[in-house]
């Protein structure tokens, strides 16, 4: 997987995980706290309204409500403002606590109704129930007035609902202190009358009873209340921060861990390549870096190893070249030096034959030096070319003419097969050098009675490429073994190790020929079979409309030069 994709994927996973975890935690905390706040708010409202309703139910009036409001505000922590529906203020927890009353919140008021809920039988209502309901109304009027009276008198009042839901009022009076009433009483109201029967020491109750009698016919139920809770700009409940901080720390740790893993995955191979490059620069050309995977880091490591292989191979080639040059020049130069010293000392007579031999040896050394210079210039891209339109048929004809005498001396037939003209844009002198090297090698590799053929093939279309021209140099010589073919274009390599410069050339011809063909945008290939012969094929780009003559076909093709076995 690509390193860029791995980095992007890791960052996306971390970002998604962080976002999901934070959103989940925030939503969960918000929902839970909203639910808890709502439940607590409902419980507080229920407690406040229940306490106020119980006070009104018990006392029948809102007088003396302040202690109850203070107690509810202290227990619930709420600011409580109690007023009637006509906005008559009855109590305010802020004022009762000695504070300046704060502005009430914008929440709607909560209604508190102290009137009892009438208990009516389910189903069809009998007529007696109607009568009891009417009587209950009267009882409630009396009970409320009585409870209000007792409250104003400072008595301890308690109430419990009767059969119809009307409160039954009682005080802390001890029955042993009361006088028995004279006469009989209505059984329905006997208990109530006992409760209303004063004791001798409770004179304030007598006045209360008188007021009860006077107020029985008036509106006696306490007015409904409007309860305001809280105050304006009250701070809303905040979310718990500890879980959020824990998730944030966890996400941060995950990011740090991912960054450490990513940096390790990146920096470890980078440090290995840095160390290898340093050692490579210090001369350790065998240094390589381990490569695993297929991402960009692995590709970089592979490219580094290939560069190191190329540097090592180049260094080894340079060393071999230096050794080969020394080997090639040491023996002939030693021979020349020996003959010259012998001539100087008078040991050898300077005959024309000896001088001619020494001159030929000097020319051979000059040829080796010239070939080395040409090869160095070609590989450095500094070899000079003068491209013009060249007819390959004429080029092969010139090569056959130049080697005809050598072929006759060796007893080898030299043939030309070029039915038509093929034009390429190239340096004619350099191409003649290529053909000369290939034909010379073919003649040296072919025994007497054999044949060397210079062939120009009809051009054709290369697959998906431009038109190319083909030349082949074929021989019927001894051939080259398969294991020797990969070394054929190496410097100073010869297929026959026993052949020297006198019979096998300088050993640089094929290297120079391949470089010249490569510089012209072409290729050179070889096919060989031991005991059958060798064919060299050279491919060169054909010039536009560069095909002519009989028997030729227009179109793209591959120009190849085939040559003889052996390297020269």
C-alpha positions in Angstrom: 0.0 0.0 0.0 1.2 3.5 -0.8 2.9 5.3 2.1 0.8 8.4 1.3 -2.4 6.4 1.6 -1.2 4.8 4.8 -0.5 8.2 6.4 -3.9 9.6 5.1 -5.7 6.5 6.4 -4.1 6.7 9.8 -4.9 10.4 10.2 -8.5 9.8 9.0 -9.0 7.0 11.5 -7.6 9.1 14.4 -9.8 12.1 13.4 -12.9 10.0 13.0 -12.2 8.2 16.3 -11.7 11.5 18.1 -14.8 13.1 16.6 -16.9 10.0 17.3 -15.7 9.6 20.8 -16.2 13.3 21.7 -19.6 13.5 20.1 -20.7 10.3 21.8 -19.5 11.4 25.2 -20.9 14.9 24.8 -24.3 13.6 23.7 -24.4 11.0 26.4 -23.4 13.5 29.1 -25.8 16.1 27.9 -28.7 13.6 27.7 -27.9 12.2 31.2 -27.5 15.6 32.8 -30.6 17.0 31.1 -32.6 14.0 32.3 -31.1 14.3 35.8 -31.7 18.0 35.8 -35.3 17.6 34.6 -36.0 14.9 37.1 -34.5 16.9 39.9 -36.4 20.0 38.8 -39.6 18.0 38.7 -38.9 16.6 42.2 -38.1 20.1 43.5 -41.2 21.6 41.9 -43.3 18.7 43.3 -41.9 19.2 46.7 -42.5 22.9 46.8 -46.0 22.8 45.4 -46.8 19.8 47.6 -45.6 21.6 50.7 -47.5 24.8 49.9 -50.7 22.9 49.0 -50.4 20.9 52.3 -50.1 24.2 54.2 -53.2 25.6 52.5 -55.1 22.3 52.9 -54.3 22.2 56.6 -54.6 25.8 57.6 -57.3 27.1 55.3 -55.4 30.3 54.8 -52.0 31.5 53.5 -51.3 33.6 56.6 -48.2 32.4 58.4 -46.8 30.9 55.1 -43.3 32.5 55.4 -41.6 29.8 57.6 -42.8 27.1 55.2 -41.4 29.1 52.2 -38.0 29.6 54.0 -37.8 25.9 54.8 -38.6 24.8 51.2 -36.1 27.3 49.8 -33.4 26.0 52.1 -34.1 22.4 51.3 -34.4 22.7 47.5 -32.0 25.6 47.0 -34.6 27.4 44.8 -35.6 31.0 45.0 -39.4 30.9 45.7 -41.8 33.8 45.1 -45.4 33.1 46.3 -48.2 35.4 45.1 -51.9 35.0 44.4 -53.5 35.0 41.0 -54.2 38.7 41.4 -50.4 39.2 42.0 -50.7 39.8 45.7 -47.3 38.9 47.1 -47.5 36.5 50.0 -43.8 35.5 50.5 -40.4 35.8 48.8 -37.5 33.6 49.9 -35.0 36.3 48.9 -36.7 38.9 51.1 -37.1 36.4 53.9 -33.4 35.7 53.7 -32.5 39.4 54.0 -31.5 39.8 50.3 -32.8 42.2 47.7 -35.4 40.2 45.7 -33.9 39.2 42.4 -35.9 39.4 39.1 -38.0 36.4 38.5 -37.0 34.0 35.7 -38.9 33.8 32.5 -40.3 30.3 33.4 -44.1 30.1 33.5 -45.6 30.2 37.0 -46.7 27.0 38.8 -50.3 27.1 40.1 -51.0 25.7 43.6 -54.7 25.1 44.6 -55.3 24.2 48.2 -58.9 23.3 47.7 -59.7 19.6 48.3 -60.5 17.3 45.5 -64.1 16.1 46.0 -64.4 12.3 46.3 -67.3 11.2 44.2 -68.3 7.6 43.8 -67.6 6.0 40.4 -70.3 5.0 38.0 -73.9 6.2 38.5 -74.1 8.8 41.3 -77.0 8.1 43.7 -79.2 10.9 45.0 -77.8 10.5 48.5 -74.4 11.4 47.0 -75.8 14.6 45.7 -77.0 15.4 49.2 -73.7 14.4 50.7 -71.9 16.6 48.2 -74.0 19.6 49.1 -73.4 18.9 52.8 -69.7 18.5 52.0 -69.6 22.0 50.6 -71.1 23.4 53.8 -68.7 21.3 55.9 -65.7 22.5 53.9 -66.7 26.1 54.3 -67.0 25.6 58.0 -63.8 23.5 58.3 -61.8 26.1 56.4 -63.0 28.9 58.4 -62.3 27.0 61.6 -58.8 26.1 60.5 -58.0 29.7 59.5 -59.3 30.8 62.9 -57.1 28.3 64.8 -54.1 29.3 62.7 -54.6 33.0 63.5 -54.9 32.1 67.2 -51.6 30.2 67.1 -53.0 26.8 67.7 -51.3 23.6 66.4 -53.6 22.5 63.5 -53.7 19.2 61.8 -56.1 17.9 59.1 -57.0 14.6 57.5 -59.4 14.1 54.6 -62.9 12.8 55.4 -65.1 10.4 53.4 -65.9 13.1 50.9 -62.4 14.6 50.9 -63.3 17.5 53.1 -60.5 18.1 55.7 -61.3 17.1 59.3 -59.6 19.7 61.5 -58.1 19.0 64.9 -55.9 20.8 67.4 -53.5 20.0 70.1 -56.2 20.4 72.8 -56.3 17.7 75.5 -59.8 16.2 75.9 -59.6 16.1 79.7 -59.6 19.9 79.8 -62.9 20.4 78.0 -66.4 20.6 79.4 -69.0 18.1 78.2 -71.8 19.7 76.1 -75.4 19.7 77.3 -78.0 17.9 75.3 -77.5 15.8 72.3 -75.7 16.6 69.0 -76.1 15.6 65.5 -74.2 12.3 65.1 -72.8 13.5 61.8 -71.3 16.6 63.4 -70.7 15.3 66.9 -66.9 14.9 66.4 -66.6 18.2 64.8 -68.6 19.9 67.6 -66.4 18.2 70.2 -63.4 19.6 68.4 -65.1 23.1 68.4 -66.1 22.8 72.1 -63.7 25.2 73.9 -61.9 24.6 77.1 -62.2 27.0 80.0 -58.5 28.1 79.6 -58.7 28.6 75.9 -60.5 32.0 75.6 -58.9 32.9 72.2 -60.6 29.9 70.8 -64.0 31.3 71.8 -63.5 34.4 69.7 -62.4 32.2 66.9 -65.6 30.2 67.1 -67.6 33.4 66.9 -65.7 34.4 63.8 -66.3 31.0 62.3 -70.0 31.4 62.8 -70.0 34.8 61.2 -67.9 33.7 58.2 -69.7 30.4 57.3 -71.7 32.1 54.6 -68.6 33.9 53.0 -66.0 32.7 50.5 -63.7 30.7 52.7 -61.3 28.8 50.4 -57.8 30.3 50.2 -57.0 31.8 46.8 -54.9 29.9 44.3 -51.2 30.7 44.3 -48.7 31.5 41.5 -45.3 30.1 42.4 -42.3 31.5 40.7 -39.0 29.5 41.0 -35.5 30.6 40.2 -34.3 34.0 39.1 -33.3 35.7 35.9 -29.9 35.0 34.4 -29.5 31.9 36.6 -26.5 29.8 35.5 -27.7 26.7 33.7 -26.3 23.3 34.9 -22.9 22.6 33.4 -21.7 19.4 31.8 -19.3 17.2 33.8 -15.8 17.9 32.5 -13.9 14.9 33.8 -15.2 12.3 31.2 -14.5 14.9 28.4 -11.0 15.4 29.6 -10.5 11.7 29.9 -11.6 11.2 26.3 -9.5 14.1 25.1 -6.4 12.6 26.9 -7.2 9.2 25.4 -7.4 10.7 21.9 -4.2 12.6 22.4 -2.4 9.5 23.5 -3.8 7.6 20.5 -2.5 10.4 18.2 0.9 10.4 19.9 1.1 6.7 19.6 0.1 6.8 16.0 2.6 9.5 15.3 5.4 7.5 17.0 4.5 4.4 15.0 4.4 6.4 11.8 7.6 8.2 12.6 9.3 4.9 13.4 8.0 3.4 10.1 9.4 6.4 8.2 12.5 7.3 10.1 13.9 3.8 10.6 14.5 3.1 6.9 15.5 6.7 6.4 18.2 6.4 9.1 19.3 3.1 7.5 19.6 4.8 4.1 21.5 7.7 5.6 24.0 5.4 7.3 24.4 3.3 4.2 24.8 6.5 2.0 27.5 7.7 4.5 29.4 4.4 4.3 28.9 4.2 0.6 30.5 7.7 0.3 33.4 6.4 2.4 34.1 3.6 -0.1 32.0 0.7 1.2 30.3 -0.1 -2.1 28.9 -3.4 -0.8 26.6 -1.5 1.6 22.9 -2.1 1.1 19.7 -1.3 3.0 17.0 -3.9 3.8 13.8 -3.4 1.8 10.3 -4.7 2.7 6.9 -3.7 1.4 5.8 -1.9 -1.7 5.3 1.7 -0.6 7.4 4.8 -1.4 9.9 4.1 1.3 10.5 0.6 -0.1 10.8 2.0 -3.6 13.3 4.5 -2.3 15.3 1.7 -0.6 15.2 -0.3 -3.8 16.4 2.6 -5.9 19.2 3.2 -3.4 20.3 -0.4 -3.6 20.2 -0.3 -7.4 22.3 2.9 -7.3 24.7 1.1 -5.1 24.8 -1.9 -7.4 25.4 0.4 -10.3 28.2 2.2 -8.5 29.8 -1.1 -7.4 29.5 -2.5 -10.9 31.0 0.7 -12.4 33.8 0.5 -9.9 34.5 -3.1 -10.7 34.3 -2.4 -14.5 36.8 0.4 -14.0 39.2 -1.9 -12.1 38.8 -4.6 -14.7 39.4 -2.0 -17.5 42.5 -0.8 -15.8 43.7 -4.4 -15.4 42.8 -5.3 -18.9 44.6 -2.3 -20.4 47.7 -3.0 -18.3 47.5 -6.7 -19.4 47.0 -5.8 -23.1 49.8 -3.2 -23.2 52.4 -4.8 -20.9 53.5 -7.8 -23.1 53.7 -5.9 -26.5 55.4 -2.9 -24.9 57.9 -5.3 -23.2 58.6 -6.9 -26.5 59.1 -3.5 -28.2 61.4 -2.4 -25.4 63.4 -5.7 -25.6 63.9 -5.4 -29.3 64.8 -1.7 -29.1 67.4 -2.4 -26.3 68.8 -5.3 -28.3 69.1 -3.1 -31.4 70.8 -0.4 -29.3 73.3 -2.9 -27.8 74.0 -4.4 -31.2 72.7 -7.8 -30.2 70.2 -7.9 -33.0 70.7 -6.7 -36.5 68.2 -4.0 -37.7 66.9 -6.0 -40.7 64.0 -4.6 -42.8 61.8 -7.6 -41.7 62.5 -6.8 -38.0 61.8 -3.1 -38.4 58.5 -3.9 -40.3 57.5 -6.2 -37.4 58.2 -3.6 -34.8 56.3 -1.0 -36.9 53.3 -3.3 -37.1 53.4 -3.9 -33.4 53.4 -0.1 -32.7 50.4 0.2 -35.1 48.5 -2.4 -33.1 49.2 -0.6 -29.8 48.1 2.6 -31.5 44.9 0.9 -32.5 44.2 -0.3 -28.9 44.8 3.3 -27.7 42.5 4.7 -30.4 39.8 2.2 -29.6 40.0 3.0 -25.9 39.7 6.7 -26.6 36.7 6.1 -28.9 35.0 3.9 -26.3 35.6 6.5 -23.5 34.2 9.3 -25.7 31.2 7.3 -26.7 30.3 6.2 -23.2 30.8 9.8 -22.0 28.5 11.1 -24.8 31.4 13.2 -26.2 31.9 11.2 -29.4 31.3 13.5 -32.4 28.7 12.5 -35.0 27.9 14.1 -38.3 24.5 12.6 -39.3 23.5 12.6 -43.0 21.2 10.5 -45.1 22.9 7.1 -45.5 21.8 4.3 -47.8 22.4 1.0 -45.9 22.8 -0.9 -49.1 25.7 1.3 -50.2 27.1 1.0 -46.6 27.1 -2.9 -46.8 28.6 -2.8 -50.3 31.4 -0.6 -49.1 32.0 -3.0 -46.2 32.2 -6.0 -48.5 34.6 -4.2 -50.8 36.9 -3.3 -47.9 37.1 -6.9 -46.6 37.2 -8.7 -49.9 41.0 -9.2 -49.8 40.9 -10.5 -46.2 38.1 -12.9 -47.1 39.9 -14.2 -50.2 43.1 -14.7 -48.1 41.1 -16.7 -45.5 39.2 -18.7 -48.2 35.8 -17.4 -47.0 33.0 -16.4 -49.4 31.8 -12.8 -48.7 28.3 -12.2 -50.0 25.9 -9.2 -50.1 22.1 -9.6 -50.1 20.5 -6.2 -50.4 17.5 -6.2 -52.8 16.6 -2.5 -52.2 17.7 0.7 -50.7 17.0 1.7 -47.1 17.8 5.2 -46.0 18.7 6.2 -42.4 20.0 9.4 -40.9 23.4 8.6 -39.3 27.1 9.2 -39.3 28.4 7.1 -42.3 31.9 6.8 -40.9 30.8 5.5 -37.6 28.3 3.1 -39.2 31.2 1.8 -41.4 33.2 1.3 -38.2 30.4 -0.8 -36.8 30.0 -2.9 -40.0 33.8 -3.2 -40.3 34.1 -4.6 -36.7 31.3 -7.1 -37.2 32.6 -8.3 -40.6 36.2 -8.5 -39.3 35.0 -10.7 -36.4 32.9 -12.9 -38.7 35.9 -13.5 -41.0 38.2 -14.4 -38.2 35.5 -16.8 -36.7 34.8 -18.6 -40.0 37.0 -21.4 -41.3 38.1 -21.7 -45.0 35.2 -22.8 -47.2 32.7 -20.9 -45.0 30.5 -17.9 -45.9 29.9 -14.5 -44.4 26.7 -12.7 -45.6 25.9 -9.0 -45.4 22.1 -8.8 -45.6 19.7 -5.8 -45.7 16.3 -6.9 -44.6 13.0 -5.3 -45.9 12.0 -2.7 -43.3 8.7 -3.2 -41.5 6.6 -1.8 -38.7 7.9 -2.1 -35.1 5.1 -2.7 -32.7 3.7 0.7 -31.7 6.9 2.4 -32.8 8.4 4.3 -35.8 9.9 2.7 -38.9 13.3 1.0 -38.4 15.9 -0.5 -40.7 17.5 -4.0 -40.4 21.0 -5.2 -41.2 22.4 -8.7 -40.5 25.9 -10.0 -40.6 25.8 -13.8 -40.7 28.6 -16.3 -40.6 29.0 -20.1 -40.7 31.8 -20.1 -38.1 32.2 -22.1 -34.9 29.5 -20.1 -33.0 29.4 -18.9 -29.4 28.2 -20.9 -26.4 25.1 -19.7 -24.5 27.1 -19.0 -21.3 29.5 -16.7 -23.3 26.8 -14.6 -25.0 26.2 -12.3 -22.0 29.9 -11.3 -22.0 30.1 -10.7 -25.7 30.1 -6.9 -25.5 32.4 -6.7 -22.5 35.7 -4.8 -23.0 38.7 -7.0 -23.9 36.6 -10.2 -23.9 37.2 -12.8 -26.6 35.1 -15.9 -27.3 38.3 -17.9 -27.8 40.7 -17.2 -24.9 43.7 -18.5 -26.9 43.3 -15.8 -29.5 45.4 -12.7 -29.0 45.5 -9.3 -30.6 47.0 -10.7 -33.8 44.1 -13.1 -34.4 41.3 -11.7 -32.2 41.5 -7.9 -32.5 41.8 -5.5 -29.6 38.7 -6.9 -27.7 37.0 -3.5 -27.8 35.3 -3.6 -31.2 31.9 -4.9 -30.1 31.8 -2.6 -27.1 32.4 0.4 -29.5 29.9 -0.9 -32.0 27.2 -1.3 -29.4 27.8 2.2 -28.1 27.7 3.8 -31.6 24.4 2.0 -32.4 23.0 3.1 -29.1 24.0 6.7 -29.8 22.1 6.5 -33.1 18.9 5.4 -31.2 19.2 1.7 -32.3 20.0 -1.7 -30.8 22.3 -4.5 -31.5 21.5 -8.2 -30.8 23.2 -11.5 -31.4 22.0 -15.1 -32.0 24.5 -17.9 -32.1 24.7 -21.7 -32.1 27.8 -23.6 -31.6 29.0 -25.4 -34.8 26.4 -23.5 -36.9 27.3 -19.9 -36.9 26.5 -16.5 -35.5 24.2 -13.7 -36.6 24.4 -10.0 -35.4 21.4 -7.8 -36.0 21.5 -4.0 -35.7 18.3 -1.9 -35.5 18.4 1.7 -36.6 15.5 4.2 -37.0 14.6 4.6 -40.7 14.4 8.0 -42.2 10.9 9.1 -43.3 10.2 7.6 -46.8 13.6 6.1 -46.5 12.8 2.9 -48.5 13.4 2.5 -52.1 14.4 0.1 -54.9 12.9 -3.1 -56.1 11.7 -5.8 -53.8 11.3 -3.4 -50.8 8.2 -2.6 -48.9 7.4 0.7 -47.3 6.6 0.8 -43.7 8.2 0.5 -40.3 10.6 -2.2 -39.5 13.8 -3.0 -37.5 17.2 -2.4 -39.0 19.6 -5.0 -37.7 23.2 -5.8 -38.5 24.1 -9.5 -38.1 27.7 -10.4 -37.6 30.2 -13.1 -37.0 31.0 -15.1 -33.9 33.7 -13.8 -31.6 34.4 -10.4 -30.2 36.9 -8.0 -31.7 
